[in-house]
């Protein structure tokens, strides 16, 4: 790397750090950086809020006309979420069966024991699924409310065709603090796009 590029890179890095510091004075969540992402579910939520920008960047970065990320189902979605979060959450574990509850197993998408957080990625397949997602999320909450490594539950709902009838209502119904036999469960709901 030439000396001029090195000095320009250092200058850009300094400006970025200063801008992040300035932004965080007005909006604390906006100032979160890659170096301190791991630490709470609210930071995971902030990262997931950037999902569309990450996908857009990957798909428009080059003029070759090829799409790098073609999200056609929940597996594709989980791969992207894992790639977004894993560098910042060292113990992020993908797809791991939970304990058997009510004669059925639930496979959590991602678990961080260090953060006591479970992250569930949901891909809305069609209009019917969009109308029924609230029930599915409530069922998942019932499954995780007694899980020993889940005090924070983050739902990331990807609705590519915008078929969820009332996104605001869904966020309101699902997100919040719940109490179960003295245990607190913080539930977050991010819906994109």
C-alpha positions in Angstrom: 0.0 0.0 0.0 1.4 3.4 -1.0 2.0 6.0 1.7 -0.7 8.3 0.2 -3.3 5.5 0.3 -2.2 4.6 3.9 -2.6 8.2 5.1 -6.0 8.5 3.3 -7.2 5.3 4.9 -6.1 6.5 8.3 -7.9 9.8 7.7 -11.1 8.1 6.6 -11.0 5.8 9.7 -10.6 8.8 12.0 -13.5 10.6 10.3 -15.6 7.5 10.7 -14.9 7.2 14.4 -15.6 10.9 14.9 -18.8 10.7 13.0 -19.9 7.7 15.0 -19.2 9.5 18.2 -21.1 12.6 17.0 -24.1 10.5 15.9 -24.2 8.6 19.2 -24.7 11.8 21.1 -28.1 12.2 19.3 -29.0 8.6 18.9 -27.1 6.1 21.2 -28.2 3.1 19.1 -26.9 4.6 15.9 -23.4 4.9 17.4 -22.9 1.1 17.8 -19.9 -0.1 15.9 -18.5 -3.5 15.0 -16.1 -3.4 17.9 -18.8 -3.5 20.6 -21.7 -5.3 18.9 -21.7 -8.3 21.2 -23.2 -7.3 24.6 -26.9 -7.1 24.4 -29.9 -8.1 22.3 -30.6 -4.5 21.5 -27.3 -4.4 19.7 -28.3 -7.5 17.7 -31.6 -5.8 16.8 -29.7 -2.8 15.6 -27.5 -5.0 13.4 -30.5 -6.8 12.0 -32.1 -3.4 11.2 -29.3 -3.0 8.7 -30.2 -6.2 6.8 -31.7 -4.6 3.7 -28.7 -2.3 3.3 -26.3 -5.3 3.5 -28.3 -7.3 0.9 -28.7 -4.3 -1.4 -24.9 -3.6 -1.2 -24.1 -7.2 -2.1 -26.5 -7.3 -5.0 -25.6 -3.9 -6.5 -21.9 -3.8 -5.7 -20.7 -4.9 -9.1 -22.1 -4.2 -12.5 -21.9 -7.8 -13.6 -25.7 -8.1 -13.3 -25.5 -11.2 -11.1 -27.2 -11.4 -7.8 -25.0 -12.5 -5.0 -27.7 -13.1 -2.4 -30.9 -14.6 -3.7 -33.1 -15.2 -0.7 -35.6 -17.8 -1.6 -36.3 -19.4 1.7 -35.6 -19.6 5.4 -32.3 -21.4 4.9 -30.9 -18.6 2.7 -32.1 -16.1 5.2 -30.4 -17.9 8.1 -27.1 -18.0 6.2 -27.1 -14.2 5.7 -28.1 -13.5 9.3 -25.4 -15.8 10.5 -22.8 -14.1 8.3 -23.9 -10.7 9.6 -23.8 -11.6 13.3 -21.1 -14.2 13.7 -18.0 -11.9 13.5 -19.4 -10.0 16.5 -20.9 -12.8 18.5 -18.1 -15.3 19.1 -20.4 -18.1 20.5 -23.2 -17.8 18.0 -24.3 -21.3 17.4 -26.6 -22.2 14.4 -29.5 -24.6 14.5 -29.5 -26.5 17.7 -32.5 -28.5 19.0 -33.9 -27.3 22.3 -35.3 -29.5 25.0 -38.4 -31.5 24.3 -41.5 -29.5 25.4 -45.1 -30.7 25.1 -44.0 -33.7 23.1 -42.2 -31.7 20.4 -38.7 -30.3 19.7 -38.0 -26.8 18.6 -34.9 -26.0 16.6 -33.7 -22.6 17.5 -32.0 -20.8 14.6 -29.2 -19.2 16.6 -28.1 -19.2 20.3 -25.6 -17.1 22.2 -25.1 -18.5 25.7 -22.8 -15.6 26.5 -25.6 -13.1 25.6 -28.4 -15.4 26.9 -30.0 -14.7 23.5 -31.9 -16.8 21.0 -32.3 -15.4 17.5 -35.1 -16.8 15.3 -35.2 -15.9 11.5 -38.5 -16.3 9.8 -39.1 -16.1 6.0 -42.6 -15.2 5.0 -43.5 -17.6 2.1 -46.9 -16.3 1.0 -50.0 -14.3 2.1 -51.3 -17.1 4.3 -48.0 -17.4 6.2 -48.0 -13.6 6.5 -51.4 -13.7 8.2 -50.4 -16.6 10.5 -46.9 -15.4 11.5 -48.2 -13.8 14.8 -49.4 -17.2 16.0 -46.1 -18.9 15.0 -44.1 -16.3 16.9 -46.4 -16.7 20.0 -45.9 -20.4 19.8 -42.1 -19.9 19.7 -42.3 -17.6 22.8 -44.1 -20.4 24.7 -41.3 -22.8 23.7 -38.5 -20.5 24.8 -40.0 -19.0 28.0 -38.4 -21.7 30.1 -35.2 -22.3 28.2 -32.2 -21.8 30.5 -30.2 -19.9 28.0 -32.9 -17.5 26.8 -33.6 -14.3 28.6 -33.5 -12.4 25.3 -35.5 -13.6 22.2 -35.0 -11.8 18.9 -37.3 -12.5 16.0 -36.1 -11.4 12.6 -39.0 -11.6 10.1 -38.2 -11.2 6.5 -41.2 -10.4 4.4 -39.9 -10.0 0.8 -43.3 -9.5 -0.7 -44.8 -7.3 2.1 -47.7 -9.6 2.7 -47.9 -9.2 6.5 -51.2 -7.3 6.9 -50.2 -5.0 9.8 -46.4 -4.9 10.6 -46.8 -2.2 13.3 -49.4 -4.4 15.1 -47.2 -7.5 14.8 -44.2 -5.6 16.3 -46.5 -4.4 19.1 -48.0 -7.8 19.9 -44.7 -9.7 19.9 -42.1 -7.3 21.2 -41.9 -6.5 24.9 -41.0 -7.7 28.3 -42.8 -10.8 29.7 -42.7 -12.4 33.1 -43.0 -16.2 33.6 -42.8 -17.6 37.1 -40.3 -15.0 38.1 -38.2 -15.2 34.9 -38.0 -12.2 32.6 -38.0 -12.7 28.9 -37.3 -9.7 26.7 -38.7 -10.2 23.2 -37.7 -8.2 20.1 -39.3 -8.2 16.7 -37.6 -6.9 13.6 -39.5 -7.0 10.3 -37.8 -6.3 7.0 -38.2 -5.0 4.3 
